[in-house]
Amino acid sequence: MRLPAATHHDQSWVIHAVTPDFEVEDVWSLRAQDPRADFASLVEAFVDDDFPDSAPRAVRLLWHARWVIGQALRWDRPDDGLGERVTSLRERLPAELRHAPPRHGLDGVPFSTLYETDEEWALELANRTVHAVLHLGWVPDGEGGGRGQMAVLVRPNGLLGRGYLAAIKPLRHRIVYPALLRGLERRWLAASARRADERSAT
């Protein structure tokens, strides 16, 4: 379920101090429909995704089209990435997070882990159009459970970046995110059950 941008700022997360000059582009609620679900199982479900190969056909086609267009227009050159056009946000982190080795990473997508705590996981990417952050967070319900929340934060690169984000917005909201989040929630449910079985076996 898509949420208002304000729901991202309502939480006491590290990411707010790291991205004061970024815009909240999208916020989505994530629910595993399992009282045993926790943030660790959400991260496990996210990492276990074989994206883009496991994505629905429409999402795979859009993903492929984005990289074909990006290659043709030279949006993804190394000198437009992290450490070149923009400085990694790791430089803004407190020392204990900046120097901590990442616990998780993603294969097949151009995001790099920014930091990870017991309640947050943030990744970043940069290209010619945008500097972006993908943030997963845990929102407790006060009763020992909670839900996941995913946000995309962006700092567009001038008119090109703003035009690009505006052009893909309908595709993100109607096709890409709904399909990806349905798959993520299915894997999260399975990961929650698997972790519960492992705990009961010990």
Residue, then its C-alpha position, 0 to 999 in steps of 0.5 A: m500500500r502506498l503511503p503519504a511522504a509524511t509517514h517516512h518522516d514520522q519515524s526516528w531513523v538514521i536516514h533523516a540525518v543522512t538525506p536532508d537534501f533529498e526528496v521523498e519520492d515514494v513510500w510503501s507499507l509492507r506486511a507479511q501477514d504473519p505475527r512472527a514477521d520481523f525486520a530480519s526476515l524482511v531483509e532476508a526476503f529482499v536479499d533473496d529476490d533474483f531481480p530482475d529475472s524473478a520479476p513479472r514479465a512487464v517489469r522485466l521488459l521495463w527494466h531492460a528498456r531502462w538500461v538500453i535507453g541508459q546505455a544509448l544516452r550514456w546515463d550510467r557511465p562510471d564518471d556519473g556514479l558514486g565517488e565521481r559525480v556525487t560523493s557517497l552518503r556514507e561520508r555523512l554517517p556516524a563513525e560506527l556505521r560508516h566503518a561497519p562492513p555491510r551485512h547484506g548486499l544485492d546482486g544484479v542491481p546497481f545499488s550499494t549498501l549505505y548502512e544497516t541497523d536492526e531497524e533500517w537498511a539503506l542502499e544508494l545509487a547514482n547515475r547521470t539522472v539522479h542520486a537515489v536511496l532505497h530505504l527499508g525500515w521497521v515500524p513497531d506496532g507497540e505489541g511486539g510486532g510491526r510492519g515494514q516500510m520502504a521509501v525511495l529518496v531522490r536528489p535529481n540531477g537538474l532538469l534531466g533528472r526531474g524530467y526522467l522521474a516525472a516520465i517514469k512515475p506512472l510506470r512505477h506506481r501502476i506496474v513496477y512497485p505493485a508487482l515487486l512488492r507483491g513478490l516481496e511480501r510472499r517471500w517475506l511470509a516464507a522467510s518468517a515461517r523459515r526463521a520461526d522453524e529454525r528458532s523452534a528447532t534450537 
